[in-house]
Amino acid sequence: MAAMTGTPAPMPRPRRVLLLATTTGYQTRMFEDAAAGAGVEIVYATDRCGHLDDPWRDGALAVRFAEPEASLRTIQRALLALPVDGVLAVGDGPAVLAALVARHLGLPGHEPDGAEIARDKRRMRARLRDAGLPVPAVTVLEAGSDAAALAGALRFPVVVKPTTLSGSRGVIRADDPSSFAAAVHRIRQLLDSPGVRASDGVEPGVVQVESYIDGVEYALEGVLNRGALHVLAIFDKPDPLEGPYFEETLYVTPSREARSTQHAIVSAVASAARAVGLSHGPIHAECRVAADGVYVLEVAARPIGGLCARALRFVREAGPPDARAGLEVLLLRHALGEPPDGWVREPEASGVMMIPIPRGGILRRVEGIEAARALPGIDDVVITAKTDQRLVPLPEGSSYLGFLFAHGATPEVVEHALRTAHASLRFSIDPYLPVRSSQKRGAT
C-alpha cells in the first residue's frame, strides 16, 4: 500500500500569557524563569520608552498605564499577530490595564472598575463602609484646604496618607494638631515631587485622614477563582507598626495567630474583595486586627510586590513532596485557566525581611553579606540598592536596601534567622549633600 502524502499538520503554538509590569519591577525575571520551566511563553507589556528600539531586549509592547484606553488599542493591534491565552499583571497601575485587556479579549480577570477602586484608598473605604465592613473614620482634605482648620475637629491619633501610592509610602501617624499639620505639609510636598506627580492616579494636594486603629497587622496572599477565595498564605508581621511611619520589615508564614483570628481575616478579605469588585486573579491584602474586628486596609488586584514572592513555595497535595513551585508558576497556570485547588504552601515555615533604610544618604558599601548568607536557615541575601545610590527612607522613599529570605521548622526559627542575618549586615551610608546651583557674576 502506498504511503500517504500531504501537508504535515502545523505544530501547535505555545501557550502564551500577556504580562503587564513596570520596567522597574523586580518580578519580571521571576516570571520569565517560571514560564520557561512551565513551557509557557510570555508577551510583555511595560511602561518602557516607546521611542527606543526594545531597550530591555524583551520584545515588550510599550504602553502607558496612565493612558489605559490608548494602551488597550496598542495591545489589541499587537495581539492580532500574537494571540494570548491569559492576562496577568504585576503592580497596581498594570492591574487596571490588565483588567481592561482581559475583558476585551474575553478572558477571565478582575473587573476594570474593581481594579481601579482597589488602588484608590478613598473609593475603597467608601465601598467597604457601604458593604457594612469595619472601616476607620475617614476625612479627605482636598487640595488647598487648611490643615489647621481641620485639626480642631479630629480625635487623635490619626493616620495621614495620600489617596494613592502603596507600600506605606507617604503614610504618617499624627498625635496632635502640630504633628498633623507637619504630616499634611510633608505629604503634599511628596505628592508635588516630580517623580510622584507624574505617577498614574495621583491626586496632587489631596490627603486622606483616618482614625488610628490600635491593632496587629497581617498580610494575606490569595487567588480569586471566579469569585471564590483560595488562600495561599497568611503572613505575620512581628515588628509592631505603630508609627510615626509604617515601614514593613518582617513577613513570616504560617501565621502563629489563633485559628479563629485567621478565619476572621480570611472572611474579612473575601468580603472586602467582593465589595471592591474583584473576582478573578491574584490579590494581596493587608489587615489590622483590633479589639472590635478585622479592618481590611488594602486588597490589591495584584500579587505581593517586589522579591517577597520568593518566600512562597507550593506543592501539590497529591504530588511528590519535593516538587516545589514558586508563586509565579501558580499565577501563570491560573491565568491559563487552571484552578488553584490542589496547591498548598510547603510544610516548612518561611519568611522574608525587607531590609529597611536606616537613614538617608549615599550608599557606599554593604558588609557582612556572606556571613549572613551562611547562617542556619537563611536561603539568600539580596541587596537591591546599588553602590553610590541615593537612599531615601520612608515616608518619602519607595524602596528597600534589599531582602533576606529564610526557611525553618517553625515560624519562630525563621524569625530568629532573619533577625540574626540582619544584625550581621553593616551599611556604610554617607550624608547626602545636594548640589546647589550658583550664578556667575558678570564682569563689570
C-alpha positions in Angstrom: 0.0 0.0 0.0 1.4 3.4 -1.0 2.4 5.7 1.8 0.0 8.6 2.4 1.4 12.0 1.4 0.2 15.5 2.1 1.0 18.7 4.1 2.1 18.0 7.6 -0.1 19.2 10.4 1.0 22.6 11.8 2.8 22.5 15.1 0.6 23.7 18.0 1.7 27.1 19.2 2.9 27.5 22.8 0.5 28.8 25.4 1.0 32.5 25.9 0.4 34.9 28.8 0.4 38.6 28.5 2.3 40.0 31.5 1.8 43.7 32.3 4.5 45.2 34.5 6.7 48.2 35.1 10.2 48.2 33.8 11.5 48.9 37.3 9.8 45.9 38.9 11.8 43.0 40.4 9.3 40.3 39.5 9.5 40.1 35.7 12.7 38.0 35.8 11.0 35.6 38.3 8.0 35.2 35.9 10.4 34.7 33.0 12.1 31.8 34.8 8.8 30.3 35.9 7.4 30.5 32.3 10.5 28.7 30.9 10.1 25.9 33.3 6.4 25.5 32.6 6.6 25.7 28.9 4.8 29.0 28.7 5.6 31.9 26.5 5.3 35.4 28.0 4.4 38.5 26.0 5.4 41.6 27.9 3.6 45.0 28.0 5.6 47.5 30.0 5.9 51.2 30.5 9.2 51.3 28.6 10.2 54.1 26.4 8.3 53.7 23.1 10.9 55.8 21.2 13.7 53.4 21.7 14.0 50.1 19.8 13.5 47.5 22.5 15.9 48.9 25.1 15.3 46.0 27.5 15.7 43.3 24.9 12.5 41.6 26.0 10.2 42.4 23.0 7.9 44.3 25.3 5.0 46.3 24.0 5.4 49.9 25.0 2.3 51.1 26.9 1.3 53.9 29.3 -0.6 52.8 32.4 -1.9 56.3 32.9 -3.5 56.1 29.4 -5.4 52.8 29.6 -7.6 53.2 26.5 -4.8 54.2 24.2 -2.7 51.3 25.6 -5.5 48.9 25.2 -5.6 49.8 21.5 -1.8 49.2 21.2 -2.1 45.8 22.8 -5.1 44.8 20.7 -3.2 45.6 17.5 -0.2 43.6 18.6 -2.1 40.6 19.7 -3.7 40.2 16.3 -0.5 38.5 15.2 0.4 37.2 18.6 -2.7 35.8 20.4 -2.5 35.1 24.1 -4.4 32.7 26.3 -4.2 34.6 29.6 -3.5 38.0 31.1 -1.6 38.7 34.3 -0.4 42.0 36.0 2.3 42.9 38.4 1.6 46.2 40.2 -1.4 48.5 40.8 -1.2 50.5 37.6 -0.7 47.4 35.4 -3.6 45.7 37.1 -6.1 48.2 35.8 -4.9 47.9 32.2 -4.8 44.1 32.6 -8.4 44.0 33.6 -9.4 46.1 30.6 -7.4 43.8 28.2 -8.9 40.6 29.7 -12.4 42.0 29.3 -11.9 43.0 25.7 -10.2 39.6 24.9 -13.0 37.7 26.6 -10.5 36.2 29.1 -11.1 35.8 32.8 -9.8 38.5 35.0 -10.7 41.2 37.6 -13.3 43.7 36.6 -11.7 47.0 35.5 -13.7 49.1 37.9 -12.7 46.8 40.8 -9.1 47.1 39.9 -9.4 50.8 39.7 -11.1 51.1 43.1 -8.5 48.7 44.7 -5.8 51.3 44.1 -7.8 54.3 45.4 -7.9 54.5 49.2 -10.8 56.9 49.2 -13.1 54.8 47.0 -12.1 51.6 48.7 -13.0 52.9 52.1 -16.4 54.0 50.8 -17.1 50.6 49.2 -16.1 48.7 52.4 -18.3 51.0 54.5 -21.2 50.6 52.2 -20.8 46.8 52.5 -21.0 47.0 56.3 -17.4 46.2 56.9 -15.3 47.8 59.6 -13.5 51.0 58.4 -11.8 53.8 60.2 -13.3 57.2 60.4 -12.2 59.0 57.2 -11.9 62.7 56.3 -10.5 63.8 53.0 -8.5 67.1 53.0 -8.8 68.5 49.5 -6.0 70.3 47.7 -5.7 73.8 49.1 -7.6 73.1 52.3 -6.2 74.3 55.6 -4.9 71.5 57.8 -5.1 73.7 60.9 -8.8 74.4 60.4 -9.5 70.6 60.3 -7.2 69.7 63.3 -9.7 71.0 65.9 -12.3 68.6 64.7 -10.1 65.5 64.8 -9.8 62.9 67.5 -6.1 62.0 67.8 -4.2 59.9 67.0 -4.9 59.8 63.2 -3.1 58.4 60.2 -2.5 60.8 57.3 -1.8 59.4 53.8 -2.2 60.0 50.1 -5.3 58.6 48.4 -3.0 56.5 46.2 0.6 55.2 46.4 1.5 51.9 48.0 4.0 50.2 50.3 3.3 52.7 53.2 4.7 55.5 51.1 3.5 58.8 52.5 1.7 57.3 55.5 2.3 59.2 58.7 0.8 59.0 62.2 -0.1 62.3 63.9 -0.8 62.5 67.6 -1.7 66.2 68.0 -2.5 69.3 65.8 1.1 70.2 65.4 2.3 66.8 64.1 -0.9 66.7 62.0 -0.1 70.0 60.2 3.5 68.8 59.7 2.4 65.5 58.2 0.0 67.1 55.8 2.7 69.5 54.6 5.2 66.7 54.2 2.7 64.5 52.2 1.8 67.4 50.0 5.4 68.0 49.2 5.8 64.4 48.3 2.8 64.5 46.0 4.2 67.6 44.3 7.7 66.0 43.8 8.4 65.3 40.1 8.6 61.5 40.3 5.3 61.2 42.2 3.4 64.0 40.4 3.8 62.1 37.1 2.5 58.9 38.5 -0.7 57.4 37.3 -3.7 58.2 39.5 -2.0 60.6 42.0 -4.2 63.4 43.3 -2.0 66.4 43.9 -2.5 68.0 47.3 -5.3 65.6 48.4 -4.7 64.0 51.7 -6.7 61.3 53.4 -7.1 61.4 57.2 -8.1 58.2 59.1 -8.6 57.4 62.7 -5.7 55.3 64.0 -6.6 51.6 64.5 -4.9 50.1 67.5 -4.1 46.5 66.5 -1.7 44.0 64.9 -1.1 43.8 61.2 -1.2 40.7 58.9 -1.0 40.2 55.2 -2.9 37.6 53.1 -1.8 36.3 49.7 -4.5 34.7 47.7 -6.1 33.9 44.3 -9.7 34.6 43.5 -11.1 31.9 41.2 -14.4 33.1 39.7 -15.3 34.8 43.0 -14.0 32.1 45.4 -11.0 33.0 47.5 -8.2 30.5 47.6 -5.8 31.4 50.4 -2.1 30.9 49.6 -0.6 32.3 52.8 -1.3 34.5 55.9 1.8 36.4 56.9 2.5 37.6 60.5 4.2 40.9 60.8 6.2 40.5 64.0 7.5 44.1 64.1 4.8 46.5 65.5 3.5 49.0 63.1 2.5 51.9 65.3 4.1 54.9 63.6 5.1 57.6 63.1 5.9 55.8 59.9 4.8 52.3 58.8 7.7 50.7 57.2 7.2 46.9 56.8 10.1 44.6 57.6 9.3 41.0 58.5 6.8 38.7 56.9 6.6 35.2 58.4 4.3 32.3 57.5 2.4 30.3 58.6 0.7 32.6 61.0 1.1 31.9 64.7 -2.2 33.6 65.4 -5.2 31.7 66.7 -7.2 29.7 64.2 -10.3 31.8 65.0 -8.4 35.0 64.1 -7.1 33.5 60.9 -10.6 32.5 59.9 -11.8 36.1 60.7 -9.0 37.5 58.5 -9.9 35.2 55.6 -13.6 36.1 55.9 -12.9 39.8 56.0 -10.7 39.7 53.0 -13.2 37.7 51.0 -15.9 40.2 51.9 -13.7 43.1 51.0 -12.8 41.7 47.7 -16.5 41.2 46.8 -17.3 44.8 48.0 -14.5 46.3 45.9 -15.5 44.2 42.8 -12.6 41.8 42.4 -13.4 38.4 41.2 -10.7 36.5 39.3 -7.0 36.7 39.7 -4.3 37.3 42.3 -4.9 39.5 45.3 -2.7 40.9 48.1 -4.5 42.1 51.3 -3.3 44.0 54.3 -5.3 43.7 57.5 -5.2 45.1 61.0 -6.9 43.0 63.7 -8.3 45.2 66.5 -10.4 44.5 69.6 -13.6 45.3 67.6 -12.8 43.3 64.5 -10.7 42.9 61.4 -10.0 46.1 59.4 -9.0 45.4 55.7 -6.6 48.2 55.0 -5.9 47.1 51.4 -7.0 44.5 49.0 -5.0 44.9 45.8 -5.7 43.3 42.4 -2.2 42.0 42.1 0.3 39.6 43.8 2.7 40.5 46.6 5.2 43.1 45.4 9.0 43.1 44.9 11.0 40.0 45.5 8.9 39.0 48.5 7.2 36.3 46.5 10.4 34.3 46.8 9.4 33.5 50.4 6.5 31.4 49.0 6.8 27.9 47.6 4.0 25.4 46.9 3.4 21.7 46.5 0.6 19.7 45.0 -1.5 17.9 47.6 -1.3 14.7 45.5 2.2 15.3 44.1 5.7 14.4 45.3 6.7 16.5 48.4 10.0 17.6 46.8 8.3 19.1 43.7 8.2 22.8 44.8 6.8 25.6 42.7 7.0 29.3 43.2 4.1 31.7 43.3 4.8 32.7 39.7 4.1 29.2 38.5 0.7 29.1 40.2 -0.3 32.5 38.8 0.8 31.6 35.3 -1.2 28.4 35.4 -4.2 30.2 36.9 -4.0 32.8 34.1 -4.2 30.0 31.6 -7.4 28.6 33.2 -6.1 26.1 35.8 -7.9 26.5 39.2 -5.6 26.9 42.3 -7.2 24.0 44.1 -4.8 21.2 44.9 -1.9 23.6 45.5 -0.8 24.2 49.2 2.1 26.0 50.7 5.1 23.9 51.5 5.2 22.3 55.0 8.2 24.4 56.3 7.8 27.9 57.7 9.3 30.7 55.6 9.8 34.4 55.7 11.3 37.5 54.2 12.8 40.6 55.7 12.5 43.8 53.6 15.8 45.4 54.7 14.9 48.9 56.0 16.9 52.0 55.1 18.4 53.1 58.4 19.0 56.7 57.3 19.0 58.8 54.1 22.3 59.3 52.2 24.6 57.8 49.6 25.2 54.0 49.9 28.9 53.3 49.8 29.1 49.6 50.7 27.4 46.7 52.5 29.5 44.3 54.6 28.6 41.0 56.1 26.6 39.6 53.2 28.4 36.3 53.0 28.4 35.8 56.8 24.6 36.5 56.8 24.1 34.1 53.9 25.9 31.3 55.7 23.7 31.5 58.8 21.4 28.5 59.5 18.0 28.8 57.9 19.0 31.7 55.5 18.2 30.9 51.9 19.6 34.1 50.4 20.6 37.7 50.9 19.8 40.0 48.0 21.0 43.6 48.1 19.0 45.5 45.5 20.3 49.0 46.3 23.4 49.9 44.2 26.7 51.4 45.3 26.6 55.2 45.2 22.8 55.2 45.0 20.9 57.8 47.0 18.8 56.2 49.7 15.5 57.8 50.7 13.7 56.3 53.7 10.0 56.3 54.3 7.7 58.1 54.2 9.2 59.7 51.1 11.0 56.7 49.8 9.7 53.8 47.8 12.3 51.1 48.0 14.3 48.9 50.4 18.0 48.2 50.7 17.3 44.5 49.8 15.8 41.3 51.0 16.6 38.4 53.3 14.9 35.0 52.8 14.7 32.1 55.3 13.1 28.7 55.8 12.9 26.7 59.0 10.9 24.2 61.1 8.8 26.8 62.8 7.9 30.5 62.3 10.0 31.3 65.4 13.1 29.7 63.8 12.5 31.7 60.7 12.1 35.0 62.5 15.2 34.4 64.6 17.2 33.6 61.4 16.1 36.8 59.7 16.8 39.0 62.7 20.3 37.4 63.1 21.1 37.8 59.5 20.0 41.5 59.5 22.2 42.1 62.6 25.2 40.7 60.6 24.9 43.3 57.9 26.7 46.6 58.1 25.8 49.6 55.9 28.1 52.4 55.1 26.0 55.4 54.2 27.5 58.9 53.6 25.4 62.0 54.1 23.6 63.3 51.0 24.8 66.8 50.2 22.7 68.4 47.5 24.5 70.4 44.9 23.2 74.0 44.7 23.5 75.9 41.6 25.0 79.4 41.6 25.0 82.2 39.2 28.3 83.5 37.9 28.7 87.2 38.3 29.4 89.0 35.1 32.5 91.2 34.7 32.0 94.9 35.3 
